[in-house]
């Protein structure tokens, strides 16, 4: 169990630290590579939760697909690779106060609430269960998600298309 | 398997919409130029879907494993969305902005996808489905807001909308995850029964309510989640603005009202009709604050606006505040009042936006200064606009008065007289800026260089007339909409 805890903290620290770097890096490429660490660490957290399928999906889709696409996009548009991004904020002090307030409240909630914690179950095969659920209980969200994707596809094609 | 097939039978209207989207998409690919054919197909699909929705009246059923329900409440909203989409597609045929854009007919099936998302928002009882439906509506509206690719304002509108939207739905889904972590369920009826056992004194629930309101409140553009509204309304093409003001915000109300009235209801009182809120949960008080703030900020800021679209944006923020007053009452009567108000809201807003399309088609501007003496140039349109403006401010003998009358009387009957007073005071303020438009149109003389008469095609006048008639007729003969609202104010699982 101690290994489990150690691994959890390793992944958690990795995820948060790289996420900070994504936000604060001045170079887009650096941000994109740091995002790789974040997504990977989150996949590790999924493994610790016995959600092996989601972990693999996370790596395949986010790390393998979206992130690579993003880096390609950045590299192909050569101009933005060299530009320093302004990560400044206009209302720095109110923003700091506001976000610290929210963080304190959320941490307070985290420790005072009696969460509904399910007992740990034996590691089972998840793929077949996910498959069954997607065609029964979650059939409708699954189908509607495809409509959302269709709309997003039409929208992005609409914007990207060359105008006559 | 069997349940899926039974569910599909109750899901025909949405299936028809999906088929319509696909057929329109293919037709657009075949036609490859601007054409009314795609719009006609879209409207036909909406009519078929509407016909099936009417057939669902009186059904009370939970379908797709407790994801969505069919009940009079959702049927009412579906009809509202379908009717307004039909009008908006007609408007987009008339709009010069859409005609001049570089796209062909994408707006038709994007609008129908938005209607599909809105229908699901009105009927979902599962947080996952609510979020997904909300995202369908949001993503479609981002695309539509930036429809005029060559206009800087339109791109700015889309960009602002995306950023605000992403932030607020992120906050909302975080709150949903907290609620799931506390109760272990995503179905709002199950959450209600679990919360009824555990009691509602947990401070987490307050945070959850506020954060979920960030998501829903953004859709209904309630203060303090309203900052996107004026900019997006100003940048987007007018038919899209009208669509956002009517369908998208009504859908926000649909999901907001169902979520708050069911989730935080004592589950033991669901079937005996007394409908008490779980002890310790005080969502109505949060709604009161938002509602009063929306009314005051919406109405007072609208006074200074010289852009007609920004004026209508603040007006819709304020109207959202009035509708939330009905939610504060939190009983059958309040819901009926909301429904009456929503019908009125749809008719008068559609009318105002259509009149604005007619005006800005000819003037190429939505600045109120440019509308000086418009009544001398196109009297029929100016009179039409006048009627819609009076209706929006709630003058008697228009449909807007009926809506406000029912809202305020629901408030007074549940002893919230001071809220009714705040609402009435705000109506007086709103009268000022609605009339301001008319002052420019009727009392100022047009400038020398553009004082020529403006003519429209016969179809334009007919559509305007179709919208003026219910605005006036339902203001005097409002029995039918009240009866319809009373019949519809029934939610699944509640008596």
Interface residues (C-beta under 8 A of the other chain):
Chain A: X105 X106 X108 X109 X112 X113 X114 X115 X116 X118 X136 X137 X138 X139 X140 X141 X144 X145 X147 X148 X150 X151 X152 X154 X155 X158 X159 X163 X164
Chain B: X1 X3 X4 X7 X18 X21 X25 X64 X65 X67 X68 X102 X103 X106 X109 X110 X113 X116 X120 X128 X129 X132 X133 X135 X136 X139 X140 X142 X143 X146 X149 X150 X178 X181 X182 X183 X184 X202 X203 X204 X207
